[in-house]
Amino acid sequence: MGLLNNTPQEYYDGNDYGNYQFVSLTDIINQFMLVYVGEDKIIPKAKRLDVAFHAQRALAELSFDTFKSCKAQEITVPATLQMTLPQDYVNYTKISWVDSAGIKHLMYPTSKTSNPSSNPLQDDNGDFTLQAVGTLATASSDIVLDGEYKDILIGMRVVQTPYIPSGTFVSATSNSGGITTITLDDGNGVAVVPIKSGSGIVLTFENENGSLILPQKSSFIVENLYWNIADYKIINNVGASELTDIKVGMIVSHDNFPIGTVVTNVFGNTIVVDQLPDTPVIPANAQDITFVSPDLKDTDTWSSYKSATPSENQDDYQDDIYWPMEGSRYGLDPQHAQANGSFYIDCVSGKIHFSSNISGKTVILDYISDSLGTDAEMQVHKFAEEAMYRWILHAIASGRIQTQQLVPRLKKEKFAAIRTAKLRLSNLKLEELTQILRGKSKQIKH
């Protein structure tokens, strides 16, 4: 009985092309259990679960440096100059941009910059604090500050401030005429009033969990807003022009809305949110609401990198002349001796950051996965099938006391099988090599 289970016509009418070169991981496990496990065999007894574990480990490890990488993703680089890493990304093999003829231009990583994980808010002295100057009154829980503070959000804690009890939180913020007014409570809805009146009092704010305050990418205060408690809409009676900066995903910061309320839609003069007001109050007068971006502000390092002319496109950092005719260019750094752009990968955010000359271009990311993402990926090229068996055999024998005497021999056989697989999968062809070498001042005999 042959190995092919369909006719040539069925093959060409289908869409499973070229799959005969692969063996599924399930077949690898089944065949290993049949041939290598049993009485009078190298492995007298083994659980299928153990074999499956070592088979998956072998598949993952061989995917990193032996198997061919067929994974690729194409995107058009947006104005943000960022690309999100694919879901099953492990490492990249190359990153290129594509010209109008469809030809790849290889890009190179830059090692001279990075994107720090955070840039906490600092005052003029460099301290990680958020402070404001306010006027206190013992008869009111409202405090009028000396300016507009978009970084002060509902839920923040007021600390290190005289005349205000500890355990006091910001329960509401409002803005009018460039002045921010905050309202205080104890975190449970009970108003807190200062124990003494005074003006010019410095107030210090911090996050409820004690983490450093990270400035958001953007925040906007919109005035003249109304809503009711029957639907999820916030209306601007003035017009739609005031809402141009409000985007889907922004967080609503207002005392009448639950903390964490998110904008789900913006159309005309209407903002739609995902939560109703938490108090049955319909505002009699127009209200101010702060909308905060969920994304953090770009670090200064990343902002400078994406806005600057890439170093590989200029002869120095003082002008934009590229490969000037005057004199010679001595001391060239080879990593900058190309004009294809550069990139770096931010492992914390899971994004690739590109230089400014890549904006709008089509970029292809060729990358490596561990071949364990889906059942369809769990397959082994027939050139490396023997390497899989030898890997599993060595791994099982290494974990058992009874078979330790076999480990040195199996280790050699494993590495020999992997080397053979690498040579086979390298796909070197004599005709292709000779064609390349013809133009390299090499004498080729046929």
Steps between C-alpha positions, in 0.01 A plus 500: 500500500642837400545802723291732284135497598361705210531501125702760305175660384374531859832651603494773235131570559564554871711755685736284709798551272851379582399334824650163403841632608380514863414244767252594771613502861229245580651258246845560650371406846308196373795367304739557790273306735478219247870469411698612806280409798430142611650176614855433370521860372716796610214645708325203667215711633390861456178693537361661191471827697877501560572435133260778398672746735849428364367504143361851551826615659693355207270672251539835677880480530551385141269779379740760639816407307444196275164519324433751225305804614191556285332754729459854368271798554457809283375836623500861389689701760261761649588849616569359847800314350411190703413143412349253747681167517301200369321281751737202456821706464818363658776676305552664162714380212486824302297818465474667160306771325365438151538737204257551210655207313435265793870470585601475865745749649656357814482717811746482788442535875636799683674440831548865589150566633207332675157572641510516881210322666375817667564870555341589834367849552763729657496849644755774430735350763491158340291344777234247403210700637184668375433816694256789473428813699146540632273702723343315795177577683377314808141533381547323168657181359568686175852636448571754228846452352724765348479370141379223272633154596410228251711238679292514820244223463215365708619234744837659572605535862594833664814458714760703688264794513437701819144560612364198306449166682686193379299255292346776291425443130401707199134420436429756226676746271361792305661760277391847401694794363833320531445420869459150644282436804520170685261342752621285791353195672618206709478247220154382609300797382519701825614859440824612665555866594835660592565552869619854433440763235781656303626603160820408321498150652712244312310176433679177406323226305590135441336190355286299739727196469815706565640458147671790326275726294557439130384783273237390251552553129223759486222641712228748412249697702168552323249754627124542445412132533162354601373146556214306655476175694297312238761444229877497452529826311674824592380796292682820411234761429755746362596286200716218370817707457577474871520119478758461222772396747286237675579149376355155561675335795556817701421485873238728655607681819197653672334454839164398349649213298656180639879486500614324183213615279617478137393682183355249251391734220510863392266640233379851436460676833452173693739286704395143582647335811487145637355580845208702628549774761533346846276761665138572395581862424419685181719812485296820499796694364766418242784289638872463430642151446863394468574235236832319538679285244559141621847509344799645681685800370789418267836504672735782401742243355242351263360842408846624401583184305183497289511872424870525406655443159653151520877503540541263205352768274745777585873550512486645851245623753521866392346496153307274265767460229521134400835372366649843429736543206758700690787298649472141622287346764741349752405305808167379364312275741398195290164468675408842359639436151156452348196711426225247560403626845538346841288352776509368854269263687345605830456173687287660775232644273536224239547743212755575228602865476613634163704803397317794346594417139287179515169679557240390244714223353406135474705294744538122512593328825646152450499331836544176691233326705517182707263309265266427792243772442241290315451136403573589137845629600594187694674327214856401420678510165596151388864610480492540880281205593792288618629792708165507682520128586858532623414808709207327671703183555787689665265712713312198639817302566662798675216518750522138612749333730469165323616634162786730602754276329333574166502879536852571354426295188152647454637851547747451213229354279272794582756764402594307186136483395454875564808583292369285217162674520664843484699403192193365328281797590767752395383419146833565330491441125817468292356684199390793714838526671693494172272767354575729796873432495539570127510871574741470792830460307486129566595243240223244487559164335206299372 
